[in-house]
Amino acid sequence: MEHYGDIVADKGFMIHKDCCGARFITLQIPSGKRGTAQMSMNDLNQTKQVATIRILVEQIIRHVKTFRILKYAMSIYLIGLSDNR
C-alpha cells in the first residue's frame, strides 16, 4: 500500500481518519491524558514524536515568512526542487 504522508493536527480539528485513509495519508493527533492520572508510555512517545514534528513545521513556516521565500510566484520548473528531502 502506498503512503503519501502525514497530517499533524490538534484534537480540535475536524479531520476524519477515514478521509485520510482513502487518500493514503496518516492522521497524527497527540493523545491527551483525559481522565487518567498518567499517560501510557506508548501515548507519551507518540505525543513526543508529534510535538517534535510540530516544532519543525513551525520553524519552517517562520523561515518562509522571515526570508520571504515565497514572496513571488515560483516557476513551474522549480517545483520539483522544492521538496528536496
Backbone atoms as SQL, in Angstrom:
CREATE TABLE atoms (id INTEGER PRIMARY KEY, chain TEXT, resi INTEGER, resn TEXT, atom TEXT, x REAL, y REAL, z REAL);
INSERT INTO atoms VALUES
  (1, 'A', 1, 'MET', 'N', 0.841, -1.188, 0.000),
  (2, 'A', 1, 'MET', 'CA', 0.000, 0.000, 0.000),
  (3, 'A', 1, 'MET', 'C', 0.884, 1.249, 0.000),
  (4, 'A', 2, 'GLU', 'N', 0.499, 2.218, -0.785),
  (5, 'A', 2, 'GLU', 'CA', 1.250, 3.472, -0.861),
  (6, 'A', 2, 'GLU', 'C', 0.956, 4.333, 0.365),
  (7, 'A', 3, 'HIS', 'N', 1.887, 5.214, 0.672),
  (8, 'A', 3, 'HIS', 'CA', 1.704, 6.158, 1.772),
  (9, 'A', 3, 'HIS', 'C', 2.208, 7.511, 1.289),
  (10, 'A', 4, 'TYR', 'N', 1.309, 8.495, 1.225),
  (11, 'A', 4, 'TYR', 'CA', 1.672, 9.803, 0.684),
  (12, 'A', 4, 'TYR', 'C', 2.151, 10.790, 1.729),
  (13, 'A', 5, 'GLY', 'N', 1.883, 10.554, 3.004),
  (14, 'A', 5, 'GLY', 'CA', 2.342, 11.494, 4.012),
  (15, 'A', 5, 'GLY', 'C', 1.506, 11.456, 5.264),
  (16, 'A', 6, 'ASP', 'N', 1.776, 12.405, 6.121),
  (17, 'A', 6, 'ASP', 'CA', 1.092, 12.518, 7.408),
  (18, 'A', 6, 'ASP', 'C', 0.484, 13.907, 7.546),
  (19, 'A', 7, 'ILE', 'N', -0.610, 13.965, 8.279),
  (20, 'A', 7, 'ILE', 'CA', -1.208, 15.232, 8.678),
  (21, 'A', 7, 'ILE', 'C', -1.111, 15.282, 10.194),
  (22, 'A', 8, 'VAL', 'N', -0.557, 16.362, 10.721),
  (23, 'A', 8, 'VAL', 'CA', -0.455, 16.548, 12.163),
  (24, 'A', 8, 'VAL', 'C', -1.493, 17.594, 12.559),
  (25, 'A', 9, 'ALA', 'N', -2.355, 17.236, 13.507),
  (26, 'A', 9, 'ALA', 'CA', -3.424, 18.151, 13.913),
  (27, 'A', 9, 'ALA', 'C', -3.652, 18.062, 15.411),
  (28, 'A', 10, 'ASP', 'N', -4.229, 19.113, 15.962),
  (29, 'A', 10, 'ASP', 'CA', -4.655, 19.096, 17.359),
  (30, 'A', 10, 'ASP', 'C', -6.005, 18.393, 17.445),
  (31, 'A', 11, 'LYS', 'N', -6.402, 18.090, 18.668),
  (32, 'A', 11, 'LYS', 'CA', -7.668, 17.397, 18.875),
  (33, 'A', 11, 'LYS', 'C', -8.872, 18.204, 18.394),
  (34, 'A', 12, 'GLY', 'N', -8.758, 19.527, 18.348),
  (35, 'A', 12, 'GLY', 'CA', -9.889, 20.373, 17.993),
  (36, 'A', 12, 'GLY', 'C', -10.223, 20.412, 16.507),
  (37, 'A', 13, 'PHE', 'N', -9.359, 19.902, 15.646),
  (38, 'A', 13, 'PHE', 'CA', -9.611, 19.952, 14.209),
  (39, 'A', 13, 'PHE', 'C', -10.566, 18.842, 13.801),
  (40, 'A', 14, 'MET', 'N', -11.472, 19.178, 12.900),
  (41, 'A', 14, 'MET', 'CA', -12.461, 18.215, 12.441),
  (42, 'A', 14, 'MET', 'C', -11.960, 17.512, 11.174),
  (43, 'A', 15, 'ILE', 'N', -11.001, 16.613, 11.352),
  (44, 'A', 15, 'ILE', 'CA', -10.471, 15.819, 10.249),
  (45, 'A', 15, 'ILE', 'C', -10.802, 14.371, 10.563),
  (46, 'A', 16, 'HIS', 'N', -11.431, 13.692, 9.633),
  (47, 'A', 16, 'HIS', 'CA', -11.834, 12.314, 9.869),
  (48, 'A', 16, 'HIS', 'C', -10.777, 11.355, 9.329),
  (49, 'A', 17, 'LYS', 'N', -10.459, 10.332, 10.133),
  (50, 'A', 17, 'LYS', 'CA', -9.427, 9.369, 9.746),
  (51, 'A', 17, 'LYS', 'C', -9.792, 8.626, 8.463),
  (52, 'A', 18, 'ASP', 'N', -11.071, 8.350, 8.233),
  (53, 'A', 18, 'ASP', 'CA', -11.446, 7.619, 7.030),
  (54, 'A', 18, 'ASP', 'C', -11.202, 8.443, 5.770),
  (55, 'A', 19, 'CYS', 'N', -11.314, 9.768, 5.851),
  (56, 'A', 19, 'CYS', 'CA', -10.991, 10.624, 4.699),
  (57, 'A', 19, 'CYS', 'C', -9.500, 10.554, 4.385),
  (58, 'A', 20, 'CYS', 'N', -8.687, 10.513, 5.425),
  (59, 'A', 20, 'CYS', 'CA', -7.237, 10.432, 5.236),
  (60, 'A', 20, 'CYS', 'C', -6.842, 9.072, 4.678),
  (61, 'A', 21, 'GLY', 'N', -7.444, 8.025, 5.216),
  (62, 'A', 21, 'GLY', 'CA', -7.122, 6.667, 4.765),
  (63, 'A', 21, 'GLY', 'C', -7.427, 6.465, 3.298),
  (64, 'A', 22, 'ALA', 'N', -8.505, 7.071, 2.805),
  (65, 'A', 22, 'ALA', 'CA', -8.861, 6.948, 1.394),
  (66, 'A', 22, 'ALA', 'C', -7.836, 7.622, 0.494),
  (67, 'A', 23, 'ARG', 'N', -7.079, 8.561, 1.062),
  (68, 'A', 23, 'ARG', 'CA', -6.057, 9.281, 0.292),
  (69, 'A', 23, 'ARG', 'C', -4.639, 8.825, 0.656),
  (70, 'A', 24, 'PHE', 'N', -4.542, 7.722, 1.394),
  (71, 'A', 24, 'PHE', 'CA', -3.250, 7.140, 1.809),
  (72, 'A', 24, 'PHE', 'C', -2.427, 8.116, 2.642),
  (73, 'A', 25, 'ILE', 'N', -3.098, 8.829, 3.541),
  (74, 'A', 25, 'ILE', 'CA', -2.456, 9.784, 4.438),
  (75, 'A', 25, 'ILE', 'C', -2.743, 9.348, 5.867),
  (76, 'A', 26, 'THR', 'N', -1.757, 9.453, 6.735),
  (77, 'A', 26, 'THR', 'CA', -1.932, 9.093, 8.138),
  (78, 'A', 26, 'THR', 'C', -2.215, 10.352, 8.946),
  (79, 'A', 27, 'LEU', 'N', -3.242, 10.294, 9.778),
  (80, 'A', 27, 'LEU', 'CA', -3.605, 11.415, 10.643),
  (81, 'A', 27, 'LEU', 'C', -2.931, 11.224, 11.992),
  (82, 'A', 28, 'GLN', 'N', -2.106, 12.188, 12.398),
  (83, 'A', 28, 'GLN', 'CA', -1.395, 12.137, 13.674),
  (84, 'A', 28, 'GLN', 'C', -2.005, 13.165, 14.622),
  (85, 'A', 29, 'ILE', 'N', -2.685, 12.690, 15.662),
  (86, 'A', 29, 'ILE', 'CA', -3.267, 13.570, 16.670),
  (87, 'A', 29, 'ILE', 'C', -2.674, 13.163, 18.013),
  (88, 'A', 30, 'PRO', 'N', -2.069, 14.101, 18.740),
  (89, 'A', 30, 'PRO', 'CA', -1.469, 13.728, 20.021),
  (90, 'A', 30, 'PRO', 'C', -2.522, 13.272, 21.024),
  (91, 'A', 31, 'SER', 'N', -2.156, 12.300, 21.831),
  (92, 'A', 31, 'SER', 'CA', -3.065, 11.786, 22.857),
  (93, 'A', 31, 'SER', 'C', -3.136, 12.771, 24.012),
  (94, 'A', 32, 'GLY', 'N', -4.243, 12.763, 24.689),
  (95, 'A', 32, 'GLY', 'CA', -4.389, 13.566, 25.901),
  (96, 'A', 32, 'GLY', 'C', -4.573, 12.619, 27.070),
  (97, 'A', 33, 'LYS', 'N', -4.353, 13.091, 28.266),
  (98, 'A', 33, 'LYS', 'CA', -4.482, 12.161, 29.390),
  (99, 'A', 33, 'LYS', 'C', -5.921, 11.972, 29.839),
  (100, 'A', 34, 'ARG', 'N', -6.812, 12.850, 29.536),
  (101, 'A', 34, 'ARG', 'CA', -8.252, 12.760, 29.770),
  (102, 'A', 34, 'ARG', 'C', -8.698, 11.688, 30.765),
  (103, 'A', 35, 'GLY', 'N', -8.817, 12.068, 32.001),
  (104, 'A', 35, 'GLY', 'CA', -9.389, 11.178, 32.997),
  (105, 'A', 35, 'GLY', 'C', -8.426, 10.181, 33.619),
  (106, 'A', 36, 'THR', 'N', -7.213, 10.105, 33.147),
  (107, 'A', 36, 'THR', 'CA', -6.242, 9.194, 33.735),
  (108, 'A', 36, 'THR', 'C', -5.203, 10.000, 34.489),
  (109, 'A', 37, 'ALA', 'N', -4.603, 9.375, 35.459),
  (110, 'A', 37, 'ALA', 'CA', -3.594, 10.067, 36.257),
  (111, 'A', 37, 'ALA', 'C', -2.317, 10.308, 35.464),
  (112, 'A', 38, 'GLN', 'N', -2.011, 9.394, 34.549),
  (113, 'A', 38, 'GLN', 'CA', -0.767, 9.493, 33.807),
  (114, 'A', 38, 'GLN', 'C', -0.947, 8.875, 32.425),
  (115, 'A', 39, 'MET', 'N', -0.200, 9.382, 31.452),
  (116, 'A', 39, 'MET', 'CA', -0.238, 8.814, 30.102),
  (117, 'A', 39, 'MET', 'C', 0.515, 7.491, 30.068),
  (118, 'A', 40, 'SER', 'N', 0.101, 6.611, 29.177),
  (119, 'A', 40, 'SER', 'CA', 0.862, 5.375, 28.987),
  (120, 'A', 40, 'SER', 'C', 2.161, 5.708, 28.257),
  (121, 'A', 41, 'MET', 'N', 3.128, 4.827, 28.322),
  (122, 'A', 41, 'MET', 'CA', 4.412, 5.056, 27.649),
  (123, 'A', 41, 'MET', 'C', 4.228, 5.190, 26.138),
  (124, 'A', 42, 'ASN', 'N', 3.327, 4.391, 25.574),
  (125, 'A', 42, 'ASN', 'CA', 3.069, 4.455, 24.133),
  (126, 'A', 42, 'ASN', 'C', 2.505, 5.821, 23.758),
  (127, 'A', 43, 'ASP', 'N', 1.521, 6.317, 24.529),
  (128, 'A', 43, 'ASP', 'CA', 0.936, 7.633, 24.266),
  (129, 'A', 43, 'ASP', 'C', 1.964, 8.743, 24.461),
  (130, 'A', 44, 'LEU', 'N', 2.809, 8.593, 25.476),
  (131, 'A', 44, 'LEU', 'CA', 3.838, 9.586, 25.746),
  (132, 'A', 44, 'LEU', 'C', 4.837, 9.676, 24.591),
  (133, 'A', 45, 'ASN', 'N', 5.267, 8.521, 24.089),
  (134, 'A', 45, 'ASN', 'CA', 6.210, 8.505, 22.961),
  (135, 'A', 45, 'ASN', 'C', 5.589, 9.081, 21.698),
  (136, 'A', 46, 'GLN', 'N', 4.322, 8.743, 21.444),
  (137, 'A', 46, 'GLN', 'CA', 3.634, 9.278, 20.272),
  (138, 'A', 46, 'GLN', 'C', 3.488, 10.797, 20.376),
  (139, 'A', 47, 'THR', 'N', 3.140, 11.295, 21.557),
  (140, 'A', 47, 'THR', 'CA', 2.990, 12.730, 21.764),
  (141, 'A', 47, 'THR', 'C', 4.313, 13.458, 21.552),
  (142, 'A', 48, 'LYS', 'N', 5.413, 12.857, 22.025),
  (143, 'A', 48, 'LYS', 'CA', 6.735, 13.455, 21.820),
  (144, 'A', 48, 'LYS', 'C', 7.083, 13.537, 20.340),
  (145, 'A', 49, 'GLN', 'N', 6.780, 12.472, 19.584),
  (146, 'A', 49, 'GLN', 'CA', 7.066, 12.464, 18.142),
  (147, 'A', 49, 'GLN', 'C', 6.266, 13.547, 17.425),
  (148, 'A', 50, 'VAL', 'N', 4.986, 13.650, 17.747),
  (149, 'A', 50, 'VAL', 'CA', 4.134, 14.657, 17.121),
  (150, 'A', 50, 'VAL', 'C', 4.613, 16.058, 17.487),
  (151, 'A', 51, 'ALA', 'N', 4.996, 16.260, 18.750),
  (152, 'A', 51, 'ALA', 'CA', 5.483, 17.572, 19.196),
  (153, 'A', 51, 'ALA', 'C', 6.757, 17.957, 18.457),
  (154, 'A', 52, 'THR', 'N', 7.651, 17.006, 18.252),
  (155, 'A', 52, 'THR', 'CA', 8.896, 17.272, 17.515),
  (156, 'A', 52, 'THR', 'C', 8.598, 17.701, 16.084),
  (157, 'A', 53, 'ILE', 'N', 7.676, 17.003, 15.445),
  (158, 'A', 53, 'ILE', 'CA', 7.296, 17.356, 14.066),
  (159, 'A', 53, 'ILE', 'C', 6.676, 18.744, 14.027),
  (160, 'A', 54, 'ARG', 'N', 5.798, 19.046, 14.975),
  (161, 'A', 54, 'ARG', 'CA', 5.149, 20.361, 15.003),
  (162, 'A', 54, 'ARG', 'C', 6.159, 21.484, 15.182),
  (163, 'A', 55, 'ILE', 'N', 7.160, 21.276, 16.028),
  (164, 'A', 55, 'ILE', 'CA', 8.190, 22.298, 16.223),
  (165, 'A', 55, 'ILE', 'C', 8.934, 22.551, 14.924),
  (166, 'A', 56, 'LEU', 'N', 9.291, 21.487, 14.211),
  (167, 'A', 56, 'LEU', 'CA', 9.995, 21.639, 12.932),
  (168, 'A', 56, 'LEU', 'C', 9.143, 22.383, 11.912),
  (169, 'A', 57, 'VAL', 'N', 7.864, 22.040, 11.842),
  (170, 'A', 57, 'VAL', 'CA', 6.965, 22.705, 10.886),
  (171, 'A', 57, 'VAL', 'C', 6.834, 24.187, 11.228),
  (172, 'A', 58, 'GLU', 'N', 6.705, 24.507, 12.513),
  (173, 'A', 58, 'GLU', 'CA', 6.603, 25.911, 12.925),
  (174, 'A', 58, 'GLU', 'C', 7.874, 26.683, 12.591),
  (175, 'A', 59, 'GLN', 'N', 9.033, 26.053, 12.739),
  (176, 'A', 59, 'GLN', 'CA', 10.296, 26.703, 12.378),
  (177, 'A', 59, 'GLN', 'C', 10.375, 26.959, 10.877),
  (178, 'A', 60, 'ILE', 'N', 9.939, 25.997, 10.090),
  (179, 'A', 60, 'ILE', 'CA', 9.956, 26.165, 8.628),
  (180, 'A', 60, 'ILE', 'C', 9.030, 27.295, 8.217),
  (181, 'A', 61, 'ILE', 'N', 7.837, 27.343, 8.797),
  (182, 'A', 61, 'ILE', 'CA', 6.892, 28.422, 8.474),
  (183, 'A', 61, 'ILE', 'C', 7.497, 29.771, 8.837),
  (184, 'A', 62, 'ARG', 'N', 8.168, 29.851, 10.000),
  (185, 'A', 62, 'ARG', 'CA', 8.810, 31.098, 10.413),
  (186, 'A', 62, 'ARG', 'C', 9.894, 31.512, 9.417),
  (187, 'A', 63, 'HIS', 'N', 10.690, 30.549, 8.938),
  (188, 'A', 63, 'HIS', 'CA', 11.735, 30.856, 7.960),
  (189, 'A', 63, 'HIS', 'C', 11.143, 31.325, 6.626),
  (190, 'A', 64, 'VAL', 'N', 10.057, 30.687, 6.218),
  (191, 'A', 64, 'VAL', 'CA', 9.404, 31.089, 4.962),
  (192, 'A', 64, 'VAL', 'C', 8.929, 32.534, 5.070),
  (193, 'A', 65, 'LYS', 'N', 8.361, 32.900, 6.217),
  (194, 'A', 65, 'LYS', 'CA', 7.894, 34.272, 6.412),
  (195, 'A', 65, 'LYS', 'C', 9.042, 35.261, 6.562),
  (196, 'A', 66, 'THR', 'N', 10.052, 34.898, 7.364),
  (197, 'A', 66, 'THR', 'CA', 11.169, 35.802, 7.639),
  (198, 'A', 66, 'THR', 'C', 11.977, 36.105, 6.384),
  (199, 'A', 67, 'PHE', 'N', 12.303, 35.063, 5.642),
  (200, 'A', 67, 'PHE', 'CA', 13.159, 35.230, 4.470),
  (201, 'A', 67, 'PHE', 'C', 12.366, 35.447, 3.185),
  (202, 'A', 68, 'ARG', 'N', 11.046, 35.550, 3.319),
  (203, 'A', 68, 'ARG', 'CA', 10.160, 35.798, 2.175),
  (204, 'A', 68, 'ARG', 'C', 10.435, 34.838, 1.019),
  (205, 'A', 69, 'ILE', 'N', 10.553, 33.585, 1.361),
  (206, 'A', 69, 'ILE', 'CA', 10.898, 32.557, 0.380),
  (207, 'A', 69, 'ILE', 'C', 9.826, 32.464, -0.709),
  (208, 'A', 70, 'LEU', 'N', 8.587, 32.616, -0.334),
  (209, 'A', 70, 'LEU', 'CA', 7.506, 32.501, -1.316),
  (210, 'A', 70, 'LEU', 'C', 6.885, 33.857, -1.628),
  (211, 'A', 71, 'LYS', 'N', 7.705, 34.897, -1.641),
  (212, 'A', 71, 'LYS', 'CA', 7.194, 36.242, -1.903),
  (213, 'A', 71, 'LYS', 'C', 6.685, 36.375, -3.337),
  (214, 'A', 72, 'TYR', 'N', 7.370, 35.741, -4.267),
  (215, 'A', 72, 'TYR', 'CA', 6.997, 35.813, -5.679),
  (216, 'A', 72, 'TYR', 'C', 6.524, 34.443, -6.159),
  (217, 'A', 73, 'ALA', 'N', 5.871, 34.444, -7.281),
  (218, 'A', 73, 'ALA', 'CA', 5.405, 33.190, -7.861),
  (219, 'A', 73, 'ALA', 'C', 6.604, 32.308, -8.209),
  (220, 'A', 74, 'MET', 'N', 6.449, 31.029, -7.974),
  (221, 'A', 74, 'MET', 'CA', 7.519, 30.087, -8.261),
  (222, 'A', 74, 'MET', 'C', 7.318, 29.509, -9.661),
  (223, 'A', 75, 'SER', 'N', 8.392, 29.466, -10.413),
  (224, 'A', 75, 'SER', 'CA', 8.322, 28.886, -11.751),
  (225, 'A', 75, 'SER', 'C', 7.956, 27.415, -11.646),
  (226, 'A', 76, 'ILE', 'N', 7.142, 26.954, -12.559),
  (227, 'A', 76, 'ILE', 'CA', 6.722, 25.555, -12.545),
  (228, 'A', 76, 'ILE', 'C', 7.913, 24.615, -12.696),
  (229, 'A', 77, 'TYR', 'N', 8.991, 25.099, -13.286),
  (230, 'A', 77, 'TYR', 'CA', 10.182, 24.272, -13.479),
  (231, 'A', 77, 'TYR', 'C', 10.944, 24.056, -12.165),
  (232, 'A', 78, 'LEU', 'N', 10.686, 24.872, -11.155),
  (233, 'A', 78, 'LEU', 'CA', 11.370, 24.733, -9.864),
  (234, 'A', 78, 'LEU', 'C', 10.606, 23.904, -8.862),
  (235, 'A', 79, 'ILE', 'N', 9.387, 23.532, -9.183),
  (236, 'A', 79, 'ILE', 'CA', 8.558, 22.797, -8.228),
  (237, 'A', 79, 'ILE', 'C', 9.203, 21.465, -7.858),
  (238, 'A', 80, 'GLY', 'N', 9.840, 20.814, -8.798),
  (239, 'A', 80, 'GLY', 'CA', 10.498, 19.537, -8.496),
  (240, 'A', 80, 'GLY', 'C', 11.606, 19.685, -7.491),
  (241, 'A', 81, 'LEU', 'N', 12.214, 20.855, -7.415),
  (242, 'A', 81, 'LEU', 'CA', 13.301, 21.094, -6.465),
  (243, 'A', 81, 'LEU', 'C', 12.811, 21.567, -5.100),
  (244, 'A', 82, 'SER', 'N', 11.546, 21.923, -5.002),
  (245, 'A', 82, 'SER', 'CA', 11.028, 22.499, -3.765),
  (246, 'A', 82, 'SER', 'C', 10.809, 21.469, -2.663),
  (247, 'A', 83, 'ASP', 'N', 10.841, 20.194, -2.998),
  (248, 'A', 83, 'ASP', 'CA', 10.592, 19.151, -1.998),
  (249, 'A', 83, 'ASP', 'C', 11.815, 18.243, -1.879),
  (250, 'A', 84, 'ASN', 'N', 12.986, 18.829, -1.749),
  (251, 'A', 84, 'ASN', 'CA', 14.183, 18.015, -1.550),
  (252, 'A', 84, 'ASN', 'C', 14.248, 17.579, -0.113),
  (253, 'A', 85, 'ARG', 'N', 14.202, 16.284, 0.109),
  (254, 'A', 85, 'ARG', 'CA', 14.248, 15.776, 1.482),
  (255, 'A', 85, 'ARG', 'C', 15.616, 15.335, 1.808);
